[in-house]
Amino acid sequence: MTSATSTASLPSGLAVLTTFPDVLFIPEIIFGGLVWILVASSKVSSSILQGWVMFVSVFCFIMSTTLLCLYICGAHGGSSSWVTLDVICQETAALFYLSAAVLEAYFTYSISLSSDALIIYQENIAAVVFAFLATLMYVIHKVYSLLRWKSS
């Protein structure tokens, strides 16, 4: 795999899947989809908290999938403005997912004190774990995207 610091532009075609920061689209989509599924299947007792988590997971899932498809199709055409767009998208997703993961952890902690429904609690614990994993993937992607942006 090539690193972000060795190439200053975005790859296109299937090279997207062999470049280090861009290969992180795959786990971001997988972990984000799992958060989406787990939160959607759990009982909603605090709609404002879990509504934000659902918004973040759906928004970031669609954004990552769209960017991955555009990069594979080569829609960026080697333009440096796409490198800036990549940084903005990764920073936004990392910030959103961090806030969603913390809110989901708070919600899960609060239902553990008051609820005796073990299945709902286990689903929310899994959602917390995958939300923090998605956050980690977006943060790592953001750091390497910033390095690529700086070198371009």
CNS distance restraints for C-alpha pairs under 8 A (distance, minus, plus):
assign (resid   1 and name CA) (resid  18 and name CA) 5.23 0.50 0.50
assign (resid   1 and name CA) (resid  19 and name CA) 5.37 0.50 0.50
assign (resid   1 and name CA) (resid  20 and name CA) 5.99 0.50 0.50
assign (resid   2 and name CA) (resid   6 and name CA) 6.89 0.50 0.50
assign (resid   2 and name CA) (resid   7 and name CA) 7.75 0.50 0.50
assign (resid   2 and name CA) (resid  18 and name CA) 6.91 0.50 0.50
assign (resid   2 and name CA) (resid  19 and name CA) 5.03 0.50 0.50
assign (resid   2 and name CA) (resid  20 and name CA) 6.02 0.50 0.50
assign (resid   3 and name CA) (resid   7 and name CA) 6.95 0.50 0.50
assign (resid   3 and name CA) (resid  19 and name CA) 6.09 0.50 0.50
assign (resid   3 and name CA) (resid  20 and name CA) 5.23 0.50 0.50
assign (resid   3 and name CA) (resid  21 and name CA) 7.17 0.50 0.50
assign (resid   4 and name CA) (resid   8 and name CA) 6.90 0.50 0.50
assign (resid   4 and name CA) (resid  19 and name CA) 7.24 0.50 0.50
assign (resid   4 and name CA) (resid  20 and name CA) 6.59 0.50 0.50
assign (resid   4 and name CA) (resid  21 and name CA) 6.44 0.50 0.50
assign (resid   4 and name CA) (resid 144 and name CA) 5.94 0.50 0.50
assign (resid   4 and name CA) (resid 145 and name CA) 7.00 0.50 0.50
assign (resid   4 and name CA) (resid 147 and name CA) 6.75 0.50 0.50
assign (resid   4 and name CA) (resid 148 and name CA) 5.26 0.50 0.50
assign (resid   5 and name CA) (resid 144 and name CA) 7.72 0.50 0.50
assign (resid   5 and name CA) (resid 147 and name CA) 6.24 0.50 0.50
assign (resid   5 and name CA) (resid 148 and name CA) 5.61 0.50 0.50
assign (resid   5 and name CA) (resid 151 and name CA) 6.93 0.50 0.50
assign (resid   7 and name CA) (resid 148 and name CA) 7.09 0.50 0.50
assign (resid   8 and name CA) (resid 148 and name CA) 5.29 0.50 0.50
assign (resid   8 and name CA) (resid 149 and name CA) 7.01 0.50 0.50
assign (resid   8 and name CA) (resid 151 and name CA) 5.73 0.50 0.50
assign (resid   8 and name CA) (resid 152 and name CA) 4.75 0.50 0.50
assign (resid   9 and name CA) (resid  78 and name CA) 6.29 0.50 0.50
assign (resid   9 and name CA) (resid  79 and name CA) 7.67 0.50 0.50
assign (resid   9 and name CA) (resid  80 and name CA) 6.81 0.50 0.50
assign (resid   9 and name CA) (resid  83 and name CA) 6.78 0.50 0.50
assign (resid   9 and name CA) (resid 148 and name CA) 7.25 0.50 0.50
assign (resid   9 and name CA) (resid 152 and name CA) 6.77 0.50 0.50
assign (resid  10 and name CA) (resid  16 and name CA) 7.89 0.50 0.50
assign (resid  10 and name CA) (resid  71 and name CA) 7.61 0.50 0.50
assign (resid  10 and name CA) (resid  76 and name CA) 7.92 0.50 0.50
assign (resid  10 and name CA) (resid  78 and name CA) 6.59 0.50 0.50
assign (resid  10 and name CA) (resid  82 and name CA) 7.67 0.50 0.50
assign (resid  10 and name CA) (resid  83 and name CA) 6.62 0.50 0.50
assign (resid  11 and name CA) (resid  15 and name CA) 5.80 0.50 0.50
assign (resid  11 and name CA) (resid  16 and name CA) 5.37 0.50 0.50
assign (resid  11 and name CA) (resid  19 and name CA) 7.44 0.50 0.50
assign (resid  11 and name CA) (resid  71 and name CA) 7.00 0.50 0.50
assign (resid  11 and name CA) (resid  74 and name CA) 7.93 0.50 0.50
assign (resid  11 and name CA) (resid  78 and name CA) 7.96 0.50 0.50
assign (resid  12 and name CA) (resid  16 and name CA) 5.74 0.50 0.50
assign (resid  12 and name CA) (resid  71 and name CA) 5.25 0.50 0.50
assign (resid  12 and name CA) (resid  72 and name CA) 5.17 0.50 0.50
assign (resid  12 and name CA) (resid  73 and name CA) 6.72 0.50 0.50
assign (resid  12 and name CA) (resid  74 and name CA) 4.80 0.50 0.50
assign (resid  13 and name CA) (resid  71 and name CA) 6.70 0.50 0.50
assign (resid  13 and name CA) (resid  72 and name CA) 4.10 0.50 0.50
assign (resid  13 and name CA) (resid  73 and name CA) 5.85 0.50 0.50
assign (resid  13 and name CA) (resid  74 and name CA) 6.06 0.50 0.50
assign (resid  14 and name CA) (resid  18 and name CA) 7.33 0.50 0.50
assign (resid  14 and name CA) (resid  72 and name CA) 5.94 0.50 0.50
assign (resid  15 and name CA) (resid  19 and name CA) 6.41 0.50 0.50
assign (resid  15 and name CA) (resid  72 and name CA) 7.80 0.50 0.50
assign (resid  16 and name CA) (resid  22 and name CA) 5.73 0.50 0.50
assign (resid  16 and name CA) (resid  23 and name CA) 6.46 0.50 0.50
assign (resid  16 and name CA) (resid  68 and name CA) 7.84 0.50 0.50
assign (resid  16 and name CA) (resid  71 and name CA) 6.83 0.50 0.50
assign (resid  16 and name CA) (resid  72 and name CA) 6.36 0.50 0.50
assign (resid  17 and name CA) (resid  22 and name CA) 6.49 0.50 0.50
assign (resid  17 and name CA) (resid  23 and name CA) 4.80 0.50 0.50
assign (resid  18 and name CA) (resid  22 and name CA) 7.62 0.50 0.50
assign (resid  18 and name CA) (resid  23 and name CA) 6.23 0.50 0.50
assign (resid  19 and name CA) (resid  23 and name CA) 5.91 0.50 0.50
assign (resid  20 and name CA) (resid  24 and name CA) 7.06 0.50 0.50
assign (resid  21 and name CA) (resid  25 and name CA) 7.93 0.50 0.50
assign (resid  21 and name CA) (resid 140 and name CA) 7.59 0.50 0.50
assign (resid  21 and name CA) (resid 141 and name CA) 5.16 0.50 0.50
assign (resid  21 and name CA) (resid 144 and name CA) 5.89 0.50 0.50
assign (resid  21 and name CA) (resid 145 and name CA) 6.82 0.50 0.50
assign (resid  22 and name CA) (resid 141 and name CA) 7.32 0.50 0.50
assign (resid  24 and name CA) (resid  28 and name CA) 6.15 0.50 0.50
assign (resid  24 and name CA) (resid 137 and name CA) 6.51 0.50 0.50
assign (resid  24 and name CA) (resid 138 and name CA) 7.87 0.50 0.50
assign (resid  24 and name CA) (resid 141 and name CA) 6.50 0.50 0.50
assign (resid  25 and name CA) (resid  29 and name CA) 6.06 0.50 0.50
assign (resid  25 and name CA) (resid  64 and name CA) 6.30 0.50 0.50
assign (resid  25 and name CA) (resid  65 and name CA) 7.65 0.50 0.50
assign (resid  25 and name CA) (resid  68 and name CA) 6.74 0.50 0.50
assign (resid  26 and name CA) (resid  30 and name CA) 6.23 0.50 0.50
assign (resid  27 and name CA) (resid  31 and name CA) 5.83 0.50 0.50
assign (resid  27 and name CA) (resid 134 and name CA) 7.44 0.50 0.50
assign (resid  27 and name CA) (resid 137 and name CA) 7.13 0.50 0.50
assign (resid  28 and name CA) (resid  32 and name CA) 5.79 0.50 0.50
assign (resid  28 and name CA) (resid  61 and name CA) 7.64 0.50 0.50
assign (resid  28 and name CA) (resid  64 and name CA) 7.39 0.50 0.50
assign (resid  28 and name CA) (resid 134 and name CA) 5.48 0.50 0.50
assign (resid  28 and name CA) (resid 137 and name CA) 6.05 0.50 0.50
assign (resid  28 and name CA) (resid 138 and name CA) 6.83 0.50 0.50
assign (resid  29 and name CA) (resid  33 and name CA) 5.89 0.50 0.50
assign (resid  29 and name CA) (resid  61 and name CA) 5.54 0.50 0.50
assign (resid  29 and name CA) (resid  64 and name CA) 6.53 0.50 0.50
assign (resid  29 and name CA) (resid  65 and name CA) 6.85 0.50 0.50
assign (resid  30 and name CA) (resid  34 and name CA) 6.25 0.50 0.50
assign (resid  31 and name CA) (resid  35 and name CA) 6.27 0.50 0.50
assign (resid  31 and name CA) (resid 130 and name CA) 5.52 0.50 0.50
assign (resid  31 and name CA) (resid 131 and name CA) 7.00 0.50 0.50
assign (resid  31 and name CA) (resid 133 and name CA) 6.84 0.50 0.50
assign (resid  31 and name CA) (resid 134 and name CA) 5.40 0.50 0.50
assign (resid  32 and name CA) (resid  36 and name CA) 6.17 0.50 0.50
assign (resid  32 and name CA) (resid  57 and name CA) 5.40 0.50 0.50
assign (resid  32 and name CA) (resid  58 and name CA) 7.62 0.50 0.50
assign (resid  32 and name CA) (resid  60 and name CA) 7.15 0.50 0.50
assign (resid  32 and name CA) (resid  61 and name CA) 5.83 0.50 0.50
assign (resid  32 and name CA) (resid 130 and name CA) 7.33 0.50 0.50
assign (resid  32 and name CA) (resid 131 and name CA) 6.97 0.50 0.50
assign (resid  32 and name CA) (resid 134 and name CA) 6.08 0.50 0.50
assign (resid  33 and name CA) (resid  37 and name CA) 6.15 0.50 0.50
assign (resid  33 and name CA) (resid  57 and name CA) 6.97 0.50 0.50
assign (resid  33 and name CA) (resid  58 and name CA) 7.71 0.50 0.50
assign (resid  33 and name CA) (resid  61 and name CA) 6.52 0.50 0.50
assign (resid  34 and name CA) (resid  38 and name CA) 6.00 0.50 0.50
assign (resid  34 and name CA) (resid 127 and name CA) 7.27 0.50 0.50
assign (resid  34 and name CA) (resid 130 and name CA) 6.83 0.50 0.50
assign (resid  35 and name CA) (resid  39 and name CA) 5.98 0.50 0.50
assign (resid  35 and name CA) (resid  57 and name CA) 6.45 0.50 0.50
assign (resid  35 and name CA) (resid 126 and name CA) 7.98 0.50 0.50
assign (resid  35 and name CA) (resid 127 and name CA) 5.00 0.50 0.50
assign (resid  35 and name CA) (resid 128 and name CA) 7.76 0.50 0.50
assign (resid  35 and name CA) (resid 130 and name CA) 5.95 0.50 0.50
assign (resid  35 and name CA) (resid 131 and name CA) 6.02 0.50 0.50
assign (resid  36 and name CA) (resid  40 and name CA) 5.98 0.50 0.50
assign (resid  36 and name CA) (resid  53 and name CA) 8.00 0.50 0.50
assign (resid  36 and name CA) (resid  54 and name CA) 6.00 0.50 0.50
assign (resid  36 and name CA) (resid  57 and name CA) 5.43 0.50 0.50
assign (resid  36 and name CA) (resid  58 and name CA) 6.48 0.50 0.50
assign (resid  37 and name CA) (resid  41 and name CA) 6.08 0.50 0.50
assign (resid  38 and name CA) (resid  42 and name CA) 6.23 0.50 0.50
assign (resid  38 and name CA) (resid 123 and name CA) 5.99 0.50 0.50
assign (resid  38 and name CA) (resid 124 and name CA) 7.03 0.50 0.50
assign (resid  38 and name CA) (resid 126 and name CA) 7.35 0.50 0.50
assign (resid  38 and name CA) (resid 127 and name CA) 5.68 0.50 0.50
assign (resid  39 and name CA) (resid  50 and name CA) 7.06 0.50 0.50
assign (resid  39 and name CA) (resid  53 and name CA) 7.63 0.50 0.50
assign (resid  39 and name CA) (resid  54 and name CA) 6.75 0.50 0.50
assign (resid  39 and name CA) (resid 123 and name CA) 7.58 0.50 0.50
assign (resid  39 and name CA) (resid 124 and name CA) 6.94 0.50 0.50
assign (resid  39 and name CA) (resid 127 and name CA) 6.47 0.50 0.50
assign (resid  40 and name CA) (resid  54 and name CA) 7.31 0.50 0.50
assign (resid  42 and name CA) (resid 120 and name CA) 5.75 0.50 0.50
assign (resid  42 and name CA) (resid 123 and name CA) 6.45 0.50 0.50
assign (resid  42 and name CA) (resid 124 and name CA) 7.13 0.50 0.50
assign (resid  43 and name CA) (resid 120 and name CA) 6.49 0.50 0.50
assign (resid  44 and name CA) (resid  50 and name CA) 6.94 0.50 0.50
assign (resid  46 and name CA) (resid  50 and name CA) 6.35 0.50 0.50
assign (resid  46 and name CA) (resid 107 and name CA) 7.76 0.50 0.50
assign (resid  47 and name CA) (resid  51 and name CA) 5.38 0.50 0.50
assign (resid  48 and name CA) (resid  52 and name CA) 6.37 0.50 0.50
assign (resid  49 and name CA) (resid  53 and name CA) 6.60 0.50 0.50
assign (resid  49 and name CA) (resid 103 and name CA) 6.31 0.50 0.50
assign (resid  49 and name CA) (resid 104 and name CA) 7.11 0.50 0.50
assign (resid  49 and name CA) (resid 107 and name CA) 7.25 0.50 0.50
assign (resid  50 and name CA) (resid  54 and name CA) 6.06 0.50 0.50
assign (resid  50 and name CA) (resid 103 and name CA) 7.92 0.50 0.50
assign (resid  50 and name CA) (resid 104 and name CA) 6.92 0.50 0.50
assign (resid  51 and name CA) (resid  55 and name CA) 6.11 0.50 0.50
assign (resid  52 and name CA) (resid  56 and name CA) 6.12 0.50 0.50
assign (resid  52 and name CA) (resid 100 and name CA) 6.62 0.50 0.50
assign (resid  53 and name CA) (resid  57 and name CA) 6.10 0.50 0.50
assign (resid  53 and name CA) (resid  97 and name CA) 7.98 0.50 0.50
assign (resid  53 and name CA) (resid 100 and name CA) 4.90 0.50 0.50
assign (resid  53 and name CA) (resid 101 and name CA) 7.49 0.50 0.50
assign (resid  53 and name CA) (resid 103 and name CA) 7.59 0.50 0.50
assign (resid  53 and name CA) (resid 104 and name CA) 6.95 0.50 0.50
assign (resid  54 and name CA) (resid  58 and name CA) 6.02 0.50 0.50
assign (resid  55 and name CA) (resid  59 and name CA) 5.83 0.50 0.50
assign (resid  56 and name CA) (resid  60 and name CA) 5.87 0.50 0.50
assign (resid  56 and name CA) (resid  93 and name CA) 7.88 0.50 0.50
assign (resid  56 and name CA) (resid  96 and name CA) 6.18 0.50 0.50
assign (resid  56 and name CA) (resid  97 and name CA) 6.47 0.50 0.50
assign (resid  56 and name CA) (resid 100 and name CA) 6.81 0.50 0.50
assign (resid  57 and name CA) (resid  61 and name CA) 5.90 0.50 0.50
assign (resid  57 and name CA) (resid  97 and name CA) 7.59 0.50 0.50
assign (resid  58 and name CA) (resid  62 and name CA) 6.14 0.50 0.50
assign (resid  59 and name CA) (resid  63 and name CA) 6.03 0.50 0.50
assign (resid  60 and name CA) (resid  64 and name CA) 5.86 0.50 0.50
assign (resid  60 and name CA) (resid  93 and name CA) 6.08 0.50 0.50
assign (resid  61 and name CA) (resid  65 and name CA) 6.06 0.50 0.50
assign (resid  62 and name CA) (resid  66 and name CA) 5.95 0.50 0.50
assign (resid  63 and name CA) (resid  67 and name CA) 6.11 0.50 0.50
assign (resid  63 and name CA) (resid  89 and name CA) 7.84 0.50 0.50
assign (resid  64 and name CA) (resid  68 and name CA) 6.01 0.50 0.50
assign (resid  65 and name CA) (resid  69 and name CA) 6.16 0.50 0.50
assign (resid  66 and name CA) (resid  70 and name CA) 6.11 0.50 0.50
assign (resid  67 and name CA) (resid  71 and name CA) 6.04 0.50 0.50
assign (resid  68 and name CA) (resid  72 and name CA) 6.11 0.50 0.50
assign (resid  69 and name CA) (resid  73 and name CA) 6.06 0.50 0.50
assign (resid  70 and name CA) (resid  74 and name CA) 6.09 0.50 0.50
assign (resid  70 and name CA) (resid  75 and name CA) 5.31 0.50 0.50
assign (resid  70 and name CA) (resid  76 and name CA) 7.14 0.50 0.50
assign (resid  71 and name CA) (resid  75 and name CA) 6.18 0.50 0.50
assign (resid  71 and name CA) (resid  76 and name CA) 6.58 0.50 0.50
assign (resid  76 and name CA) (resid  82 and name CA) 6.13 0.50 0.50
assign (resid  78 and name CA) (resid  82 and name CA) 7.80 0.50 0.50
assign (resid  79 and name CA) (resid  83 and name CA) 7.50 0.50 0.50
assign (resid  80 and name CA) (resid  84 and name CA) 6.78 0.50 0.50
assign (resid  80 and name CA) (resid 152 and name CA) 7.13 0.50 0.50
assign (resid  81 and name CA) (resid  85 and name CA) 6.24 0.50 0.50
assign (resid  82 and name CA) (resid  86 and name CA) 6.01 0.50 0.50
assign (resid  83 and name CA) (resid  87 and name CA) 6.40 0.50 0.50
assign (resid  83 and name CA) (resid 145 and name CA) 7.53 0.50 0.50
assign (resid  83 and name CA) (resid 148 and name CA) 7.47 0.50 0.50
assign (resid  83 and name CA) (resid 149 and name CA) 5.83 0.50 0.50
assign (resid  84 and name CA) (resid  88 and name CA) 6.27 0.50 0.50
assign (resid  84 and name CA) (resid 149 and name CA) 6.39 0.50 0.50
assign (resid  85 and name CA) (resid  89 and name CA) 6.09 0.50 0.50
assign (resid  86 and name CA) (resid  90 and name CA) 6.12 0.50 0.50
assign (resid  86 and name CA) (resid 145 and name CA) 6.84 0.50 0.50
assign (resid  87 and name CA) (resid  91 and name CA) 6.03 0.50 0.50
assign (resid  87 and name CA) (resid 142 and name CA) 6.19 0.50 0.50
assign (resid  87 and name CA) (resid 145 and name CA) 5.49 0.50 0.50
assign (resid  87 and name CA) (resid 146 and name CA) 6.00 0.50 0.50
assign (resid  87 and name CA) (resid 149 and name CA) 7.24 0.50 0.50
assign (resid  88 and name CA) (resid  92 and name CA) 6.08 0.50 0.50
assign (resid  89 and name CA) (resid  93 and name CA) 6.07 0.50 0.50
assign (resid  90 and name CA) (resid  94 and name CA) 6.01 0.50 0.50
assign (resid  90 and name CA) (resid 138 and name CA) 6.04 0.50 0.50
assign (resid  90 and name CA) (resid 139 and name CA) 7.42 0.50 0.50
assign (resid  90 and name CA) (resid 141 and name CA) 6.65 0.50 0.50
assign (resid  90 and name CA) (resid 142 and name CA) 4.98 0.50 0.50
assign (resid  90 and name CA) (resid 145 and name CA) 7.69 0.50 0.50
assign (resid  91 and name CA) (resid  95 and name CA) 6.20 0.50 0.50
assign (resid  91 and name CA) (resid 138 and name CA) 7.67 0.50 0.50
assign (resid  91 and name CA) (resid 139 and name CA) 7.46 0.50 0.50
assign (resid  91 and name CA) (resid 142 and name CA) 5.78 0.50 0.50
assign (resid  92 and name CA) (resid  96 and name CA) 6.03 0.50 0.50
assign (resid  93 and name CA) (resid  97 and name CA) 5.88 0.50 0.50
assign (resid  93 and name CA) (resid 135 and name CA) 7.94 0.50 0.50
assign (resid  93 and name CA) (resid 138 and name CA) 6.50 0.50 0.50
assign (resid  94 and name CA) (resid  98 and name CA) 6.05 0.50 0.50
assign (resid  94 and name CA) (resid 135 and name CA) 5.59 0.50 0.50
assign (resid  94 and name CA) (resid 136 and name CA) 7.84 0.50 0.50
assign (resid  94 and name CA) (resid 138 and name CA) 4.98 0.50 0.50
assign (resid  94 and name CA) (resid 139 and name CA) 5.42 0.50 0.50
assign (resid  94 and name CA) (resid 142 and name CA) 7.40 0.50 0.50
assign (resid  95 and name CA) (resid  99 and name CA) 6.35 0.50 0.50
assign (resid  96 and name CA) (resid 100 and name CA) 6.15 0.50 0.50
assign (resid  97 and name CA) (resid 101 and name CA) 5.86 0.50 0.50
assign (resid  97 and name CA) (resid 131 and name CA) 6.72 0.50 0.50
assign (resid  97 and name CA) (resid 132 and name CA) 7.61 0.50 0.50
assign (resid  97 and name CA) (resid 134 and name CA) 7.09 0.50 0.50
assign (resid  97 and name CA) (resid 135 and name CA) 5.26 0.50 0.50
assign (resid  98 and name CA) (resid 102 and name CA) 6.22 0.50 0.50
assign (resid  98 and name CA) (resid 131 and name CA) 7.89 0.50 0.50
assign (resid  98 and name CA) (resid 132 and name CA) 7.14 0.50 0.50
assign (resid  98 and name CA) (resid 135 and name CA) 5.69 0.50 0.50
assign (resid  99 and name CA) (resid 103 and name CA) 6.17 0.50 0.50
assign (resid 100 and name CA) (resid 104 and name CA) 6.00 0.50 0.50
assign (resid 100 and name CA) (resid 131 and name CA) 7.32 0.50 0.50
assign (resid 101 and name CA) (resid 105 and name CA) 6.06 0.50 0.50
assign (resid 101 and name CA) (resid 128 and name CA) 5.85 0.50 0.50
assign (resid 101 and name CA) (resid 131 and name CA) 5.07 0.50 0.50
assign (resid 101 and name CA) (resid 132 and name CA) 5.69 0.50 0.50
assign (resid 101 and name CA) (resid 135 and name CA) 7.60 0.50 0.50
assign (resid 102 and name CA) (resid 106 and name CA) 6.16 0.50 0.50
assign (resid 103 and name CA) (resid 107 and name CA) 6.08 0.50 0.50
assign (resid 104 and name CA) (resid 108 and name CA) 6.03 0.50 0.50
assign (resid 104 and name CA) (resid 124 and name CA) 7.38 0.50 0.50
assign (resid 104 and name CA) (resid 127 and name CA) 7.47 0.50 0.50
assign (resid 104 and name CA) (resid 128 and name CA) 5.85 0.50 0.50
assign (resid 105 and name CA) (resid 109 and name CA) 6.09 0.50 0.50
assign (resid 105 and name CA) (resid 125 and name CA) 7.57 0.50 0.50
assign (resid 105 and name CA) (resid 128 and name CA) 5.61 0.50 0.50
assign (resid 106 and name CA) (resid 110 and name CA) 6.14 0.50 0.50
assign (resid 107 and name CA) (resid 111 and name CA) 6.29 0.50 0.50
assign (resid 108 and name CA) (resid 112 and name CA) 6.19 0.50 0.50
assign (resid 108 and name CA) (resid 121 and name CA) 6.59 0.50 0.50
assign (resid 108 and name CA) (resid 124 and name CA) 5.81 0.50 0.50
assign (resid 108 and name CA) (resid 125 and name CA) 6.55 0.50 0.50
assign (resid 108 and name CA) (resid 128 and name CA) 7.89 0.50 0.50
assign (resid 109 and name CA) (resid 113 and name CA) 6.76 0.50 0.50
assign (resid 110 and name CA) (resid 114 and name CA) 6.83 0.50 0.50
assign (resid 111 and name CA) (resid 115 and name CA) 5.28 0.50 0.50
assign (resid 111 and name CA) (resid 121 and name CA) 7.08 0.50 0.50
assign (resid 112 and name CA) (resid 116 and name CA) 7.53 0.50 0.50
assign (resid 112 and name CA) (resid 121 and name CA) 6.62 0.50 0.50
assign (resid 117 and name CA) (resid 121 and name CA) 6.51 0.50 0.50
assign (resid 118 and name CA) (resid 122 and name CA) 6.10 0.50 0.50
assign (resid 119 and name CA) (resid 123 and name CA) 6.19 0.50 0.50
assign (resid 120 and name CA) (resid 124 and name CA) 6.24 0.50 0.50
assign (resid 121 and name CA) (resid 125 and name CA) 6.18 0.50 0.50
assign (resid 122 and name CA) (resid 126 and name CA) 6.24 0.50 0.50
assign (resid 123 and name CA) (resid 127 and name CA) 6.20 0.50 0.50
assign (resid 124 and name CA) (resid 128 and name CA) 6.13 0.50 0.50
assign (resid 125 and name CA) (resid 129 and name CA) 6.30 0.50 0.50
assign (resid 126 and name CA) (resid 130 and name CA) 6.20 0.50 0.50
assign (resid 127 and name CA) (resid 131 and name CA) 5.91 0.50 0.50
assign (resid 128 and name CA) (resid 132 and name CA) 6.21 0.50 0.50
assign (resid 129 and name CA) (resid 133 and name CA) 6.24 0.50 0.50
assign (resid 130 and name CA) (resid 134 and name CA) 6.01 0.50 0.50
assign (resid 131 and name CA) (resid 135 and name CA) 6.10 0.50 0.50
assign (resid 132 and name CA) (resid 136 and name CA) 6.16 0.50 0.50
assign (resid 133 and name CA) (resid 137 and name CA) 6.28 0.50 0.50
assign (resid 134 and name CA) (resid 138 and name CA) 6.19 0.50 0.50
assign (resid 135 and name CA) (resid 139 and name CA) 6.09 0.50 0.50
assign (resid 136 and name CA) (resid 140 and name CA) 6.16 0.50 0.50
assign (resid 137 and name CA) (resid 141 and name CA) 6.06 0.50 0.50
assign (resid 138 and name CA) (resid 142 and name CA) 5.89 0.50 0.50
assign (resid 139 and name CA) (resid 143 and name CA) 6.22 0.50 0.50
assign (resid 140 and name CA) (resid 144 and name CA) 6.44 0.50 0.50
assign (resid 141 and name CA) (resid 145 and name CA) 5.95 0.50 0.50
assign (resid 142 and name CA) (resid 146 and name CA) 6.04 0.50 0.50
assign (resid 143 and name CA) (resid 147 and name CA) 6.37 0.50 0.50
assign (resid 144 and name CA) (resid 148 and name CA) 6.20 0.50 0.50
assign (resid 145 and name CA) (resid 149 and name CA) 6.03 0.50 0.50
assign (resid 146 and name CA) (resid 150 and name CA) 6.02 0.50 0.50
assign (resid 147 and name CA) (resid 151 and name CA) 6.25 0.50 0.50
assign (resid 148 and name CA) (resid 152 and name CA) 6.20 0.50 0.50
